């Protein structure tokens, strides 16, 4: 099976410890539902900078990354189906799915 990266964009930080626990439970339930397809649950990421030929920009680009995970799936379609259940989507975010290419 191929591996796919889920690049998370958007969403919001929990406003209280209780909300944080609820959000974490949603993520753990989603990961649990995918079982051994989860290769690496990943992590949220902090504020990013964009490095280009023009220099370094502090804004994180037009669609800043908020986290990532790596899953295994039999096809891009299967990986996208797995991504549909991501709790971030219900929070207004999105999941970018890309196959990790072996070199």
C-alpha positions in Angstrom: 0.0 0.0 0.0 1.1 3.5 -0.7 1.5 6.2 2.0 -0.3 9.5 1.9 0.2 12.7 3.8 -2.7 14.5 5.2 -1.8 18.2 5.4 -4.2 20.0 7.6 -5.2 23.6 7.0 -7.4 25.9 9.2 -9.4 25.0 12.2 -9.2 26.8 15.6 -7.5 26.2 18.9 -9.7 24.9 21.7 -10.8 27.8 24.0 -10.7 25.8 27.3 -9.1 22.6 28.7 -12.5 20.9 28.5 -12.9 21.8 24.9 -9.4 20.6 24.2 -10.2 17.2 25.8 -13.4 16.9 23.6 -11.4 17.8 20.4 -8.7 15.3 21.3 -11.3 12.6 21.9 -12.7 13.3 18.4 -9.3 13.0 16.8 -8.5 9.8 18.7 -11.8 8.3 17.7 -11.1 9.1 14.0 -7.6 7.7 14.2 -9.0 4.6 16.0 -11.5 4.1 13.2 -8.7 4.0 10.7 -6.8 1.3 12.7 -3.5 0.2 11.2 -3.9 2.6 8.2 -2.5 5.3 10.5 1.3 5.2 9.9 2.0 8.3 11.9 -0.7 10.4 13.6 1.5 13.4 13.2 1.2 16.7 15.1 -0.2 20.2 14.9 2.3 22.8 13.8 3.1 26.3 14.9 3.1 29.5 12.9 5.0 29.1 9.7 7.1 31.3 7.5 7.3 31.0 3.7 10.7 31.0 2.1 10.9 31.9 -1.6 13.2 33.6 -4.1 11.7 36.9 -2.9 12.9 36.3 0.7 11.1 35.1 3.9 7.5 36.0 4.6 6.0 35.7 8.1 2.4 35.1 7.1 2.6 31.4 6.5 1.3 31.7 2.9 -2.2 31.8 1.5 -3.2 28.6 3.2 -1.0 28.0 6.3 -0.4 24.5 7.5 -1.9 23.6 10.8 -0.7 20.0 11.1 -0.1 16.7 9.4 -0.6 12.9 9.5 0.6 9.9 7.4 -1.7 7.1 6.4 -1.5 4.0 4.2 -4.2 3.4 1.6 -4.7 1.3 -1.5 -5.4 4.4 -3.7 -5.8 8.1 -3.7 -9.6 7.7 -3.6 -9.3 5.5 -0.5 -7.0 8.1 1.2 -9.5 10.8 0.4 -12.4 8.7 1.8 -10.3 8.3 5.0 -9.7 12.1 5.2 -13.4 12.9 4.9 -13.9 11.9 8.6 -11.3 14.3 9.9 -12.6 16.4 12.8 -10.9 19.5 11.4 -13.3 19.6 8.5 -16.3 20.0 11.0 -14.3 23.0 12.5 -14.1 24.7 9.1 -10.7 23.4 8.1 -9.6 21.3 5.2 -7.3 18.3 4.5 -4.9 18.2 1.6 -4.1 14.7 0.5 -0.9 13.8 -1.4 0.8 10.5 -2.1 4.3 10.2 -0.6 6.6 9.2 -3.5 9.4 6.7 -2.8 12.8 7.7 -4.1 
